[in-house]
């Protein structure tokens, strides 16, 4: 019988590692972004289309900004997801 319960404390410290918790938080956020990104991207493309159709010359410039921003955001989200998935599958520490 271990009076100090050192083994349990050690397991608890290993389980609550700051990097492990940071990884879990990041993965949860990325998972949420993956679910929201297609719908939000579609909405942003629709907003850009509205500016394109009804905004005149300045609306066309605004629409292009919306579309480029949407494309960049979608690329960053899914690119990050692909990199993280690859690292999880191939990186062994």
N, C-alpha and C positions, 0 to 999 in steps of 0.2 A: 504494500500500500504506500503510495507516494503522497506524503503529507502536503508537500508544496504544489502538487499537481503541475509540475513543470512540463510534462508531456502535453497536457491539455492547453497550457498557456502557449507553448511553442506552436502547436497546431493552429491555435486561434490567431497568433501573430502571422503565421504563414498564410492563413486564409484571408486575413484582412490587410494584405500588402497594398500599399498605396498605388503601385503601378498596376496591379491586378484590378483594383477597383476603378482606376482611371480607364483601363481598357474596357471594362464592362460598361461604364458610362458612355464611352465613345461608341461602342458597338450598338448600344441601345439608341443613341441619337442617330447614328447612321441608318439603322433599321427603320426608324421613324421617317427619316428623310426619304428613304427609298420608297416608302409607301405613299408619301405625300407628293413627291416630285412630279409624277406624270400628270396628276390632276392640276397641280399648281402651274406646271408648265403649259398645259392646255389653256388654262384661264389667262395666263400672260400672253399667249399667242392670240387669243381672242381679243384681249384688250388692244394689242398691237393692230389687229385687223380693224377694230373699231376706229382707231386713230387714222389708219390708212384710208378708210372709206370716207370718213366724215370730217377729217381734220385739215383738209387742204394741204398746202405745201409744208407747213410746219408740222402737220399731223403725220406726214410721210416720214419726216426725220425722227419724230418721236416714236413712230411705229418701229422703225429700224433699230432704235435704241432698245426698245422692249424686246424685240426678237433676238438681238445679239446677246442681251443680258440673260434671256431665257436659255439660249443655247449654251452659253458659258456655264450657267448654274447647273444645268442638267449634265453637262460634260464633267464638271467637277464632282458632282454627287456620285454619278455612276463610275467615273474613273477612280475615285477614292474607294468605292466599294470593290471594284475589280482588284485594285492593288492590295487592299486588306485581305480579300479572299485568297489571293495568291500567296501572300505572306503567311497566312494561317495554314495553308496547305503545304508550303515548302520550307518554311523557316523552323528549324529545330534548335532549341537552346538547351 
